[in-house]
Amino acid sequence: MRPDDGKCLHYYFHFIDDELGLCYVRAPTWLPCRLQIYFNGHNWLAARLRKQKIS
C-alpha cells in the first residue's frame, strides 16, 4: 500500500438570485457527496429592508 492524494473534482454553479444576490453551489464528483451552497447575507438583508421601505 502506498499513500495517494485524493484527486477529486468540484463543479461550481454560479447564479444570481433576485433576493439573495450572487450565489454558488459547489458539487464534488464523488459519492456520497456534500453540496456546499453559498449566498451573501448582505444582499438578502438589503432585499428585506427594501421590501419594508427602510433606507
Secondary structure, DSSP 8 states (H G I E B T S, - for coil): ---------EEEEEEEETTTEEEEEEEESSSS---EEEE-HHHHHHHHHHHTT--
